[in-house]
Amino acid sequence: MTPTLRTLGLSLFLLVAAAASGCGGVTGEYCDLKCECEGCSDNQLDACNVEAESAVDQSDIYGCADFHDEYLQCVVDHPLCEVADFRNPPACAAQDDRLDNCRGGRGIRIDLRAP
């Protein structure tokens, strides 16, 4: 194997390993809490991380990234788990409203059920 191919292979391996270890930041914390509540498998945790990062990207496109981050941070700070169901915490209603207003009904959703 040539040095360039070896470097490329090592870089690809490190990228895959980093992705497999889960998301960082508030999205990773959100998914960890959701899965702790609902009893996710490893595949479900990975899916949550992908969906959460996608929602972040969509919010960024619409200029709502700050509101999205505030809402997710609130959910992480005030997690609500009822009978293995991760829900929107009432403490985050204002952040949820600001995010909804920013999105303007464009369909960006985080998979939380209203209490």
N, C-alpha and C positions, 0 to 999 in steps of 0.2 A: 504494500500500500504506500502510495506517495505521501510525502509530508502534507500536501494540500488536502488530499482526501482524508487523511487521518485527522487533521484539524477540523475539517468540515464534519466528519463523523462524530468527533468529540463534542463539537458545538451543538449538533443536532441532539445528541444524547443528553447534554446538559439542559437544553431547552425542553425536551420531553420530560425529563425528571422534574424540572421546576414546575411545569404545568401539572404534572401528576400529584405534586405535593399540595395542590389547592391554591386558591386565590389568597392574596394577602389583603391587608387593610380591612376596611369596614365590610366589604362584600364577603370576605372570608369569614369574618366574625358572625355576620348575619347567617350565613349558611351553616356554620358550626352550631349556632344556637337553634336554628330551625331543625336541623337533623338530630340534635340532642333531644329536642322536644318530641319529634315525630318518629324517631328511630330509623333514620335513613341507612340504606346500604352504602357502600363505597361508591357505587355507580350513581346512586341518587344524590349523594353529596357532590360528586363531579358535575352532574347535570345542574344542580342548584348553582354551583359556581359559574358555569357557563351562562346560565340564564341571568344571573345577577350581573355579570360583567356585560352582557348584551344590553340589559336595561340601563346600565351606566352609560354605555356608548350611545344608545338612543337618546337619553336625556342630554348628553353632551351635544348631539346634533341639533337638538331643539333649543339649546341655550339654557337648559334647566339643570345642569350638572350640580351646581351649588345646592339647589333645593333637594335634589335627589340624595346628595351626600348627607345633608342635614336630616332628612327623613330616615335614611338607613341608620345613621348614628343614633338617632332617637330610639329606633326599634332595638338596636343593640344595647342601649343604655337602660331601656325599660321593656325587656322581653316579656311576652305574655304567652304562656303555654297552658292551655286548658284541655285536659283529657287527650293528650297527644296531638293537639291541634295548635299550631303556631299562628297567632292572630295579631291583627292591628291593635297595638296598645292605645287606649284612650288618651294617654299622656302625649301621643304623637299626632293628635287630630289637627293641630295648627300646621305642623310641617307637612302632613298629608294634603291638606287643603292648598297650601302654597304650591306644592308640587303639581297637584291637579290643575290649578289655575295656570301655571306656567306651561304645562303640556297642552292646554287648550283642547282636551278631548282627543288627542292624537293616539291614544291606545297604548301608551307605555304603562305597563302594570308590573307590580311586584306581587307574587303569589302569596298574599295574606288574605285571610277571610275576615270580614268585619265582625266584630263581637255582637 
